[in-house]
């Protein structure tokens, strides 16, 4: 590891300081680890996926990236196309709006502090989620609130940060619309759920909040599902209140459905209803979907303090 490193950077991330941070990161790696580094700047969609997928054949043993959760997702999609035993090491620098994966793993959200941390590194592993034929790193969300969040404009995200998501999510919060879903758990248990919000997470950080799945870790081999049991705004409020009590067990929940598994299949019970998903903050595939966890799918390098 750290002999030849590819750094993939979104130049407009981090308030347009992506190039500056990429150069600083490369300098630290060169100085401390005496490795060869190349930097590539994304210009279009899936650039990062293409470069990551070609990394091994181009001689890279490590692929790092700078950007938001979208850039990280693209890089991981490319890495997952490589045979598992040949996949290079992965790491990233959080420069997005929410940065859920960085929060879960413990990479500082301050870029300067994160870059300095790479003077020493430690190895770990990372679970990756599979959704149909694609991959996700943080969360799959279904419901009225996620649909509103998906409509958040880039200008609002740059101007308001996480408040932009809250603003658009609130509009969906007061809707009475809900979905009738059929959930299959680990191929052997079925459950019907009427809900206005369902979240399936790989880590304990969702939308910058860490109380919904506080037992989850980034390599525990599980998918963590939570859904509001009902579709009225009052159901969502009561569910949020239940989540605020740390000592409640799954059997105590009256307004929430909470399940851990390695696989979920989710479909609409209304064949004429088109239901979208939010995948790591971006539009994902419509239902039906099949989700599974790819345990320890990636080797990652983390800053050590």
C-alpha positions as CSV (number, residue, x, y, z in Angstrom):
1,X,0.0,0.0,0.0
2,X,0.9,3.6,-0.5
3,X,3.4,3.0,-3.2
4,X,1.4,4.5,-6.1
5,X,-1.7,6.5,-5.1
6,X,-4.5,7.8,-7.3
7,X,-6.2,10.9,-5.9
8,X,-9.6,11.6,-7.5
9,X,-10.9,15.1,-6.6
10,X,-14.0,17.1,-7.3
11,X,-12.5,20.5,-7.9
12,X,-15.7,22.4,-6.9
13,X,-16.1,20.6,-3.6
14,X,-15.1,22.2,-0.3
15,X,-16.2,25.7,-1.5
16,X,-14.2,25.2,-4.7
17,X,-11.0,24.3,-2.8
18,X,-10.9,20.7,-4.1
19,X,-7.7,21.3,-6.1
20,X,-5.9,23.0,-3.3
21,X,-6.8,20.3,-0.8
22,X,-5.8,17.5,-3.3
23,X,-2.4,19.1,-3.8
24,X,-1.8,19.4,0.0
25,X,-2.9,15.8,0.5
26,X,-0.5,14.6,-2.2
27,X,2.3,16.6,-0.7
28,X,1.8,14.9,2.7
29,X,1.7,11.5,1.2
30,X,4.8,12.1,-0.9
31,X,6.7,13.6,2.0
32,X,5.9,11.1,4.7
33,X,5.2,7.9,2.9
34,X,7.5,8.5,-0.2
35,X,4.8,7.3,-2.5
36,X,4.0,8.3,-6.1
37,X,0.8,10.2,-6.4
38,X,-1.3,11.2,-9.4
39,X,-4.3,13.6,-9.2
40,X,-7.3,13.5,-11.5
41,X,-10.0,16.2,-11.4
42,X,-13.6,15.2,-12.2
43,X,-15.4,17.1,-15.0
44,X,-18.4,15.0,-15.6
45,X,-20.7,12.3,-14.2
46,X,-19.0,8.9,-13.6
47,X,-15.5,10.2,-14.2
48,X,-14.6,9.0,-10.8
49,X,-16.2,5.6,-11.4
50,X,-14.2,5.0,-14.6
51,X,-10.9,6.0,-13.1
52,X,-11.4,3.9,-10.0
53,X,-12.3,0.9,-12.1
54,X,-9.1,1.2,-14.1
55,X,-6.9,1.8,-11.1
56,X,-5.4,-1.6,-10.8
57,X,-4.5,-2.0,-14.4
58,X,-2.8,1.3,-14.2
59,X,-0.6,0.2,-11.3
60,X,-2.3,1.9,-8.4
61,X,-2.3,0.2,-5.0
62,X,-4.5,2.9,-3.4
63,X,-7.3,5.1,-4.6
64,X,-8.2,8.2,-2.5
65,X,-10.9,10.8,-3.3
66,X,-11.9,14.3,-2.2
67,X,-15.5,15.4,-2.4
68,X,-19.0,14.9,-1.1
69,X,-20.9,11.6,-0.6
70,X,-21.7,11.5,-4.3
71,X,-18.0,11.5,-5.3
72,X,-17.3,8.9,-2.7
73,X,-20.1,6.7,-4.0
74,X,-18.8,7.0,-7.6
75,X,-15.3,5.9,-6.6
76,X,-16.6,3.0,-4.6
77,X,-18.8,1.9,-7.5
78,X,-15.6,1.7,-9.6
79,X,-13.7,-0.1,-7.0
80,X,-16.4,-2.7,-6.5
81,X,-16.1,-3.6,-10.2
82,X,-12.6,-5.0,-9.5
83,X,-12.1,-8.5,-8.2
84,X,-12.1,-8.5,-4.4
85,X,-8.6,-9.9,-4.0
86,X,-7.2,-7.2,-6.3
87,X,-9.1,-4.1,-5.0
88,X,-6.8,-1.3,-4.0
89,X,-6.9,0.4,-0.6
90,X,-9.4,3.2,-0.4
91,X,-9.6,6.4,1.6
92,X,-11.3,9.8,1.2
93,X,-11.4,13.4,2.3
94,X,-14.9,14.7,3.2
95,X,-15.8,18.0,1.4
96,X,-19.5,17.6,1.0
97,X,-22.6,19.1,2.8
98,X,-23.4,16.2,5.2
99,X,-20.4,13.8,5.0
100,X,-22.2,10.8,6.7
101,X,-19.5,8.3,6.0
102,X,-16.8,10.5,7.4
103,X,-18.8,11.1,10.5
104,X,-19.3,7.3,11.0
105,X,-15.7,6.4,10.4
106,X,-14.2,9.3,12.4
107,X,-12.4,11.3,9.7
108,X,-12.3,14.9,10.8
109,X,-14.7,17.2,8.8
110,X,-12.0,19.9,8.9
111,X,-10.0,19.2,5.7
112,X,-6.7,20.6,7.1
113,X,-6.9,18.4,10.2
114,X,-7.9,15.4,8.1
115,X,-5.0,15.9,5.7
116,X,-2.5,16.2,8.6
117,X,-3.8,13.0,10.1
118,X,-2.5,11.0,7.1
119,X,1.0,11.4,8.4
120,X,0.2,8.1,10.1
121,X,-2.4,5.7,8.8
122,X,-4.2,2.6,10.1
123,X,-5.9,-0.1,8.2
124,X,-9.6,-1.1,8.5
125,X,-12.4,-2.5,6.4
126,X,-15.6,-1.0,5.1
127,X,-19.0,-2.6,4.4
128,X,-20.6,-1.7,1.1
129,X,-24.3,-1.9,0.4
130,X,-25.6,-3.4,-2.9
131,X,-28.9,-2.2,-4.3
132,X,-30.0,-4.2,-7.3
133,X,-27.0,-4.0,-9.6
134,X,-25.5,-0.8,-8.0
135,X,-23.9,0.1,-4.7
136,X,-24.4,2.6,-1.8
137,X,-22.2,3.6,1.1
138,X,-24.6,5.2,3.6
139,X,-28.3,5.1,3.3
140,X,-31.3,4.2,1.2
141,X,-34.4,6.2,2.0
142,X,-38.0,5.8,0.9
143,X,-40.9,8.2,1.6
144,X,-42.2,11.7,1.2
145,X,-39.4,13.4,3.1
146,X,-36.6,11.8,1.1
147,X,-38.4,12.7,-2.1
148,X,-38.4,16.4,-1.0
149,X,-34.7,16.2,-0.1
150,X,-33.9,14.8,-3.6
151,X,-35.2,18.0,-5.0
152,X,-32.8,20.2,-3.1
153,X,-30.9,22.3,-5.5
154,X,-27.1,22.6,-5.6
155,X,-27.2,26.4,-5.1
156,X,-29.2,25.9,-1.9
157,X,-26.8,23.2,-0.6
158,X,-23.8,25.5,-1.2
159,X,-25.6,28.5,0.4
160,X,-27.5,26.8,3.3
161,X,-25.6,23.6,3.9
162,X,-27.6,20.9,5.8
163,X,-30.4,23.5,6.4
164,X,-31.2,23.2,2.7
165,X,-32.1,19.5,3.2
166,X,-34.2,20.4,6.3
167,X,-36.1,23.1,4.4
168,X,-37.1,20.7,1.6
169,X,-37.7,17.8,4.0
170,X,-40.2,19.8,6.1
171,X,-42.4,20.3,3.1
172,X,-42.9,16.5,2.8
173,X,-43.3,16.1,6.6
174,X,-46.7,17.6,6.6
175,X,-48.1,15.4,3.9
176,X,-50.6,12.6,4.7
177,X,-49.2,10.5,1.8
178,X,-47.9,7.1,2.6
179,X,-46.9,3.9,0.9
180,X,-48.0,0.3,1.4
181,X,-44.8,-1.8,1.2
182,X,-44.0,-5.5,1.4
183,X,-40.7,-6.2,3.1
184,X,-38.9,-9.5,2.8
185,X,-36.2,-10.0,5.5
186,X,-33.2,-12.3,4.8
187,X,-35.3,-14.3,2.3
188,X,-37.4,-16.0,4.9
189,X,-39.7,-13.5,6.7
190,X,-42.3,-11.1,5.2
191,X,-43.8,-8.0,6.7
192,X,-46.3,-5.5,5.4
193,X,-45.6,-1.9,6.4
194,X,-47.6,1.3,5.7
195,X,-45.2,4.2,6.1
196,X,-44.2,7.7,5.0
197,X,-40.5,7.2,5.8
198,X,-38.3,4.1,5.6
199,X,-34.5,4.3,6.1
200,X,-32.0,1.5,5.5
201,X,-28.5,2.5,6.8
202,X,-25.0,1.0,6.8
203,X,-23.7,3.3,9.5
204,X,-24.8,5.2,12.6
205,X,-24.8,8.6,10.7
206,X,-27.9,9.6,8.6
207,X,-28.3,13.1,7.5
208,X,-25.6,14.2,10.0
209,X,-27.5,12.7,12.9
210,X,-26.2,9.7,14.9
211,X,-29.1,8.8,17.2
212,X,-31.3,6.8,14.8
213,X,-28.9,3.8,14.5
214,X,-26.5,4.4,17.4
215,X,-25.7,0.7,17.6
216,X,-24.5,0.5,13.9
217,X,-20.9,0.5,12.9
218,X,-19.3,0.8,9.4
219,X,-18.2,-2.8,9.3
220,X,-20.7,-4.8,11.4
221,X,-22.0,-6.8,8.5
222,X,-25.6,-5.6,8.9
223,X,-28.2,-3.4,7.2
224,X,-30.1,-1.3,9.8
225,X,-33.7,-0.5,8.9
226,X,-36.0,1.9,10.6
227,X,-39.5,2.9,9.4
228,X,-42.3,5.1,10.7
229,X,-45.3,2.9,11.5
230,X,-48.0,4.9,9.8
231,X,-48.2,7.8,7.4
232,X,-49.6,10.8,9.2
233,X,-47.3,13.6,10.5
234,X,-48.2,12.6,14.0
235,X,-46.8,9.2,13.4
236,X,-43.5,10.7,12.4
237,X,-43.5,13.0,15.5
238,X,-44.2,10.0,17.8
239,X,-41.5,7.9,16.1
240,X,-39.0,10.7,16.6
241,X,-39.8,11.0,20.3
242,X,-39.3,7.3,20.7
243,X,-35.9,7.5,19.1
244,X,-34.9,10.2,21.6
245,X,-35.0,7.6,24.4
246,X,-31.8,5.5,24.4
247,X,-33.1,2.8,26.7
248,X,-36.0,1.6,24.5
249,X,-35.7,-1.8,23.0
250,X,-37.2,-2.9,19.7
251,X,-40.1,-4.5,21.6
252,X,-40.9,-1.1,23.2
253,X,-41.3,0.7,19.9
254,X,-44.9,1.6,19.1
255,X,-44.5,4.0,16.3
256,X,-41.3,2.7,14.7
257,X,-40.3,-0.5,13.0
258,X,-36.6,-1.4,13.6
259,X,-34.9,-4.4,12.0
260,X,-31.4,-5.6,11.4
261,X,-30.6,-8.0,8.7
262,X,-28.1,-8.8,5.9
263,X,-30.7,-8.6,3.1
264,X,-34.0,-6.8,2.4
265,X,-36.3,-7.0,-0.6
266,X,-38.8,-4.1,-0.8
267,X,-41.7,-3.7,-3.2
268,X,-44.9,-1.7,-3.4
269,X,-48.2,-3.5,-2.8
270,X,-49.8,-1.2,-5.4
271,X,-48.5,-2.2,-8.8
272,X,-49.6,1.0,-10.3
273,X,-47.7,3.2,-7.9
274,X,-44.2,4.4,-8.8
275,X,-42.0,4.8,-5.7
276,X,-38.6,6.4,-5.9
277,X,-35.7,5.8,-3.6
278,X,-33.0,8.2,-2.3
279,X,-29.6,6.6,-2.5
280,X,-26.8,8.4,-0.6
281,X,-28.6,11.7,-1.1
282,X,-29.2,11.2,-4.9
283,X,-32.0,9.6,-6.9
284,X,-31.8,5.8,-6.7
285,X,-33.8,3.1,-8.5
286,X,-37.6,2.9,-8.2
287,X,-39.1,0.0,-6.3
288,X,-38.9,-3.0,-6.3
289,X,-35.4,-3.1,-4.9
290,X,-33.1,-5.8,-3.4
291,X,-30.6,-4.7,-0.8
292,X,-27.7,-6.7,0.7
293,X,-24.6,-5.9,2.7
294,X,-21.2,-6.7,1.2
295,X,-19.3,-7.3,4.5
296,X,-15.7,-6.0,4.6
297,X,-15.9,-5.3,0.9
298,X,-13.1,-2.7,0.9
299,X,-9.8,-2.2,2.6
300,X,-9.5,1.3,3.9
301,X,-6.8,3.5,5.2
302,X,-7.7,6.0,8.0
303,X,-5.8,8.8,9.6
304,X,-4.3,7.9,13.0
305,X,-3.9,10.6,15.6
